[in-house]
Amino acid sequence: MRPELLRRQMATEATLAKYRERKLDWKARTSCVHMARYHLRQMGHRPPPMPDIRSGLGARRALKKHGWADVAAMLDAVLPMARIAPAAMLLGDLAVVRGTEGFDAVLLHVGPESMGWPEDGSRMMPLIVHEFVGAWRV
């Protein structure tokens, strides 16, 4: 296996090991944004410090404070020049889909599918995605 693919595999497995069995829980800092930051660090990126987000409302406030219209704008700022076509995603890339209550969700691409939390907040699982807002090469 090529070193780049091995690095992606190891980082993705580490992220899944940490988040796969957890339920979505803002207070426990288990959300798609927390997962994305952890994954970026596993992939060797140095994302900026994250505010102490404990609710969806807190997340919206944090986006607004930084001047980001949405989660996609946040990823564009953290990963400049990294936006790709969703069909070009590789293992370990990140994607954004429309979420509930006007708050989009970050998914982790794990090959033929993308992992994230379903709307009911149960444990992380492969999700059927019909339309991506965007995707980012990590």
C-alpha angles and dihedrals in degrees: 000000000000115000093243092053091046090051090051092048094050094047093047092048090050091051093047091047089057100042111021097091097036124102120228104271121160093192091055089047092246108137137119091264092052090047092049093051091048091049093049089055091049088053092054100260123132104220117189119266113282122233116242096268113187102162144021088259090053090051091052090050091050091051091049093047090056093044095247116144092205146340091284090057089050091054091046088056096044094042105033115192091007101106111121138174110277090235089062095058118134130197108296099020120131128236135185126219131182111272136192126285092021093295115120123217132230117224131194114228111227103176117283092010143034125238124219144124119290119231092264090061095236119146121312113277143160108286130206106236122194097176132017123208088209147317133227131206107233 
